[in-house]
Amino acid sequence: MAWCFSIAGVYHIAELFGPSLSASSPAWRHALFAVVDVAVGLGLWRRPKGFLLVFSLLGVQQLYSHGRKALQIYQNSHQVDWLSILVLAAILLVWVLLWQERRRDISAP
């Protein structure tokens, strides 16, 4: 999953310098999430202390952002925003795996 977040960072960098695939986000947001995605990729690789909490905060932000976007697209044009669905599914999957890892680490002797 660390590689997936790194690829997402590359996507956001491409949005900065190439023709936009999603005109709904300003350049500063793509720059911010290029950094965030690379940082999350590194966090998944190294698992620093407190990473689950930081990742949980990102998950809440992504649920609000991509969840709201997916809902608006569906309500306005009756289309599915597959990119937002993919992002939310990935965030949920990674969160569940991190939570299970934390529970396992806590219960280990």
C-alpha positions as CSV (number, residue, x, y, z in Angstrom):
1,M,0.0,0.0,0.0
2,A,3.0,2.3,0.5
3,W,3.6,2.2,-3.2
4,C,-0.1,3.1,-3.9
5,F,0.2,6.2,-1.9
6,S,3.5,7.1,-3.7
7,I,1.7,6.6,-7.0
8,A,-1.0,8.9,-5.8
9,G,1.7,11.5,-5.0
10,V,2.9,11.2,-8.6
11,Y,-0.7,11.7,-9.8
12,H,-0.9,15.0,-7.8
13,I,2.5,16.1,-9.2
14,A,1.2,15.4,-12.7
15,E,-1.8,17.5,-12.0
16,L,0.5,20.4,-11.2
17,F,2.4,20.3,-14.4
18,G,0.2,18.7,-17.0
19,P,-3.3,19.1,-18.3
20,S,-5.7,18.7,-15.4
21,L,-7.6,15.5,-15.0
22,S,-9.7,17.1,-12.3
23,A,-10.4,20.8,-12.7
24,S,-12.2,20.8,-9.3
25,S,-9.0,21.0,-7.3
26,P,-6.6,24.0,-7.2
27,A,-2.9,23.6,-7.8
28,W,-2.0,24.3,-4.1
29,R,-4.2,21.3,-3.1
30,H,-2.4,19.0,-5.5
31,A,0.9,20.2,-4.2
32,L,-0.2,19.6,-0.6
33,F,-1.5,16.1,-1.4
34,A,1.6,15.2,-3.3
35,V,3.6,15.8,-0.1
36,V,0.9,14.1,2.1
37,D,0.8,11.0,-0.2
38,V,4.6,10.6,-0.2
39,A,4.6,11.1,3.6
40,V,1.9,8.5,4.1
41,G,3.8,6.1,1.8
42,L,6.9,6.6,4.0
43,G,4.8,6.2,7.2
44,L,3.4,2.9,5.9
45,W,6.9,1.7,5.2
46,R,8.4,2.8,8.5
47,R,5.4,2.9,10.9
48,P,6.5,5.7,13.2
49,K,4.9,6.0,16.6
50,G,1.5,7.7,16.4
51,F,1.1,6.9,12.7
52,L,-2.3,5.3,13.2
53,L,-3.6,8.5,14.7
54,V,-2.2,10.7,11.9
55,F,-3.6,8.3,9.3
56,S,-7.0,8.3,11.1
57,L,-7.1,12.1,10.7
58,L,-6.2,11.8,7.1
59,G,-9.0,9.2,6.7
60,V,-11.6,11.6,8.3
61,Q,-10.4,14.4,5.9
62,Q,-10.6,12.1,2.9
63,L,-14.1,10.8,3.9
64,Y,-15.3,14.4,4.1
65,S,-13.6,15.5,0.8
66,H,-14.0,12.5,-1.4
67,G,-17.2,11.3,0.2
68,R,-18.8,14.7,-0.4
69,K,-17.5,14.9,-3.9
70,A,-18.8,11.4,-4.8
71,L,-22.2,12.2,-3.3
72,Q,-22.4,15.5,-5.2
73,I,-21.5,13.9,-8.5
74,Y,-24.0,11.2,-8.0
75,Q,-26.8,13.7,-7.0
76,N,-26.0,16.1,-9.8
77,S,-25.4,13.8,-12.7
78,H,-26.3,10.3,-11.5
79,Q,-22.7,9.1,-12.2
80,V,-20.3,7.2,-9.9
81,D,-17.1,9.0,-9.0
82,W,-14.9,5.8,-9.2
83,L,-11.7,7.7,-8.2
84,S,-13.3,8.8,-5.0
85,I,-14.7,5.3,-4.3
86,L,-11.2,3.9,-4.9
87,V,-9.6,6.5,-2.5
88,L,-12.2,5.8,0.2
89,A,-11.8,2.0,-0.1
90,A,-8.0,2.2,0.0
91,I,-8.1,4.5,3.1
92,L,-10.6,2.1,4.8
93,L,-8.5,-1.0,3.9
94,V,-5.3,0.6,5.2
95,W,-6.9,1.8,8.4
96,V,-8.3,-1.6,9.2
97,L,-4.9,-3.2,8.5
98,L,-3.1,-0.6,10.7
99,W,-5.7,-1.2,13.5
100,Q,-5.3,-4.9,13.3
101,E,-1.5,-4.5,13.5
102,R,-1.8,-2.2,16.5
103,R,-4.1,-4.7,18.3
104,R,-1.7,-7.5,17.5
105,D,1.2,-5.5,18.8
106,I,-0.6,-4.6,22.0
107,S,-1.6,-8.2,22.8
108,A,1.8,-9.6,22.0
109,P,3.8,-10.6,25.1
